Amino acid sequence: MNFGSVKAIVFDAYGTLFDVHSVIEACHEAFPNKGDKISQIWRQKQLEYSFLRSLMGRYRPFVEVTRDALRFACKELRLTLDSGKEARLMKAYLELKPYDEVHDVLPQLTGKTLAIFTNGSHNMIDPLIEKYKFTEFLNEVISADHVKQYKPAPASYTYVLDRIPVKREEVLFLSSNTWDISGTANFGFHTAWVNRSGGTMDELGFQPDAVIDDLTELPKLV
């Protein structure tokens, strides 16, 4: 598909720019041989809790959702999470590693407004942006925390248009999360699914406008 009309490129953060499972090493250090399982359950419950809180009308900032998901993961695995280990593992979320190609790709996207739109609260996402010096490439870092509704709620995507003065059909949104692709397609953004793991698209009535293996394919799309 030709995205020549696109004026703004908006990235999801977790799983798209940053590897959420780069916490595995810290999890292994806290609980030897349990890191992979902790990371898997932690991410699963983090997403579930954000969806459930949205449905229940019981919003909490993403840092609290992430902490509660970690506590569940440890309880599920019958692991004792003391305050010291909890603090170290939560700190690991502020030090997630970006995918290898991100630093090379962002400078190539000239002439477009570049933004991150994430469910992550600013006290989670801003340290990552600063740590890896992405601020020089990004025009906006947008958090759903402002509207107190997590993606894929339409109100969350509306906030992107409040921050970036473009029409919804002038936005290309990239995510590795199929639920996020469906949510943005439903809202009216163009979508590119970053299918890093060779996954299967959800059966929600939407398909991405483009599918790429990683971000190295993005510059030729725009």
Secondary structure, 3 states (H helix, E strand, C coil): CCCCCCCEEEECCECCCEEHHHHHHHHHHHCCCCHHHHHHHHHHHHHHHHHHHHHHCCCCCHHHHHHHHHHHHHHHCCCCCCHHHHHHHHHHHCCCEECCCHHHHHHHCCCCEEEEEECCCHHHHHHHHHHCCCCCCCCEEEEHHHCCCCCCCHHHHHHHHHHCCCCHHHEEEEECCHHHHHHHHHHCCEEEEECCCCCCCCCCCCCCCEEECCHHHCCCCC
